[in-house]
Amino acid sequence: MELRTYILIDSMQPQYAALTGMLMKGDVPVEDMAELFVELAPASEVYEFLDVALKATEVRPGTLSVEREFGNLEIHAPFQEAVRVAGRAALAHFNLSEQDRTKPEIASIKMVTNVDAYEAQLVNQTSRGGLLLRGQTLCVLEVAPASYVMLAANEAEKAAHITLVNYTSTGRFGRLYISGTESEVKVGRDAAIQAINSLSGRGK
């Protein structure tokens, strides 16, 4: 079995939690909750992984999906320790550890300052979060595997006064879109990069 993604989010920030909750199809998380996101192959392994996690402690499931190659799940709880215990129990069931996950990497970082009004409108058409405004700075960060962008989004918001415009966590690359003043966006960008680079795991 391949542990492609294993992400612990210690405290969901307000914008991140609101956007994530909107995207969830199961139990909806709210800000300040802890969250665990897991991606596995073969895809069907997520059913047993979630079963073990739910029976280990008081956590709630937000997502369970099976795609062509990978399956993914999300659990959350008001207390970080509950999420940690559930995750560790499920990993142990499969004789895995957090170190077995794929180590993420930054694929691309793009900054656009003084965004044009027409470009802002086009970005907003495909976004699910806050609005990008004319004159703001936009940062687009790409991460692989894609799901790790969730951690990047939460850490960027935790570190800086930015707008979480959108994040996409499926496909080859996850993409994070944040906006605000140039100085605040740089702080958020650097925090996101640091969070991704600090994660351990196995190489591709």
C-alpha positions in Angstrom: 0.0 0.0 0.0 1.2 3.5 -0.8 0.7 6.4 1.7 0.8 9.2 -0.8 -0.4 12.0 1.5 -0.7 12.3 5.3 -1.4 15.8 6.5 -2.1 17.0 10.0 -3.5 20.5 10.4 -3.3 21.6 14.0 -5.8 24.4 14.0 -8.0 25.3 11.0 -7.9 29.0 10.3 -11.1 30.9 9.6 -10.9 31.3 5.9 -9.4 27.9 5.3 -12.0 26.2 7.4 -14.8 28.1 5.7 -13.6 27.1 2.2 -12.8 23.5 3.2 -16.2 23.1 4.8 -17.9 24.3 1.6 -16.0 21.7 -0.4 -16.7 18.8 2.0 -19.5 16.3 1.3 -19.6 14.8 4.8 -19.5 16.3 8.3 -18.5 19.9 8.1 -15.5 21.2 10.0 -15.3 24.6 11.5 -12.4 26.9 12.5 -10.0 26.0 15.3 -10.7 22.2 14.7 -7.8 19.9 14.0 -7.9 18.0 10.7 -6.2 15.0 9.1 -6.2 14.3 5.4 -5.0 11.0 4.0 -4.5 9.7 0.4 -3.8 6.0 -0.3 -3.3 3.6 -3.1 -4.8 1.2 -4.0 -7.8 3.6 -3.7 -10.1 1.1 -1.9 -7.8 1.0 1.1 -9.4 4.2 2.4 -12.5 2.4 3.5 -10.6 0.2 6.0 -8.4 3.2 7.0 -11.4 5.3 7.8 -13.1 2.5 9.7 -10.1 2.1 12.0 -9.8 5.8 12.6 -13.4 6.3 13.4 -13.4 3.5 15.9 -10.2 4.6 17.6 -11.5 7.9 19.1 -14.0 10.7 18.7 -13.4 12.1 15.2 -15.8 12.9 12.4 -15.4 12.3 8.7 -15.6 15.1 6.2 -14.6 13.3 3.0 -14.3 9.8 1.7 -13.7 9.3 -2.1 -12.3 6.8 -4.4 -10.7 7.9 -7.7 -9.0 6.1 -10.5 -5.7 5.6 -8.7 -6.0 7.0 -5.2 -8.5 7.1 -2.5 -8.7 10.0 0.1 -10.4 10.8 3.3 -10.6 13.6 5.8 -11.3 13.5 9.6 -11.6 16.3 12.1 -12.3 17.0 15.7 -12.2 19.9 18.2 -9.1 18.4 19.9 -5.8 17.9 18.1 -4.9 14.8 20.2 -8.1 13.0 19.1 -7.1 13.4 15.4 -3.5 12.3 16.1 -4.7 9.2 18.0 -7.1 8.2 15.2 -4.4 8.7 12.5 -1.8 6.7 14.5 -4.2 3.9 15.0 -5.0 3.6 11.4 -1.4 3.8 10.3 -0.4 1.1 12.8 -3.2 -1.1 11.5 -1.5 -1.1 8.1 2.1 -1.2 9.5 2.8 2.3 8.3 4.2 5.4 9.9 4.0 9.1 9.0 7.5 8.8 7.5 6.1 6.5 4.8 4.2 9.3 3.1 5.5 10.9 -0.1 7.6 14.0 0.7 6.0 17.0 -0.9 7.8 19.5 -3.0 7.1 23.0 -4.3 6.6 22.9 -8.1 6.1 26.6 -8.8 5.8 30.0 -7.2 4.3 33.0 -9.1 3.8 36.5 -7.8 1.8 39.2 -9.6 1.8 42.7 -8.1 -0.7 45.5 -8.8 -3.2 43.0 -10.4 -5.2 44.4 -13.3 -9.0 44.6 -12.8 -9.7 42.4 -15.7 -7.3 39.7 -14.6 -8.8 39.9 -11.1 -12.3 39.3 -12.5 -11.1 36.2 -14.5 -9.4 34.7 -11.4 -12.5 35.3 -9.4 -14.7 33.5 -11.9 -13.1 30.2 -11.0 -12.5 30.8 -7.3 -14.5 29.5 -4.3 -12.9 31.7 -1.6 -12.4 35.4 -1.1 -12.3 37.9 -4.0 -9.1 39.2 -5.6 -9.2 42.9 -6.1 -7.6 45.3 -8.5 -4.2 46.6 -7.3 -3.6 43.7 -4.9 -0.8 41.2 -5.1 -1.6 37.7 -6.1 0.5 34.6 -5.3 0.0 31.2 -6.9 1.8 28.3 -5.3 1.9 24.9 -6.9 2.6 21.8 -4.8 3.0 18.0 -5.4 1.4 15.8 -4.4 -1.6 18.1 -4.8 -3.3 17.5 -1.4 -0.5 19.1 0.5 -1.7 22.5 -0.7 -4.2 22.3 2.1 -1.5 22.6 4.7 0.1 25.5 2.6 -3.2 27.3 2.6 -3.8 27.0 6.4 -0.2 28.0 7.3 -0.3 31.0 4.9 -3.4 32.3 6.6 -2.0 31.6 10.0 1.0 33.7 9.3 -0.3 36.8 7.5 -3.3 39.0 6.8 -4.1 37.6 3.4 -7.2 36.7 1.5 -7.6 33.0 0.7 -8.8 33.3 -2.8 -8.9 29.6 -3.6 -7.1 26.3 -3.4 -7.4 23.2 -5.5 -6.2 19.9 -4.1 -6.7 17.4 -7.0 -4.8 16.6 -10.1 -1.0 16.5 -10.6 -0.4 19.8 -8.7 -2.3 21.5 -5.9 -2.7 25.2 -6.4 -3.0 27.9 -3.7 -4.2 31.4 -4.5 -3.7 34.1 -1.9 -3.9 37.9 -2.2 -3.4 41.1 -0.3 -0.7 43.7 0.1 2.6 42.7 -1.3 4.3 42.5 2.1 1.6 40.4 3.7 1.4 38.0 0.7 5.2 37.5 0.9 4.9 36.6 4.5 2.0 34.1 3.8 4.0 32.7 0.8 7.1 32.1 2.9 5.1 30.4 5.7 3.4 28.1 3.2 6.8 27.2 1.6 8.3 26.6 5.0 5.4 24.3 6.0 5.8 22.2 2.9 9.6 22.0 3.0 9.6 21.0 6.7 7.6 17.8 6.2 9.4 14.6 6.2 8.7 11.6 4.0 10.0 9.3 1.3 11.3 10.5 -2.0 9.4 9.8 -5.2 
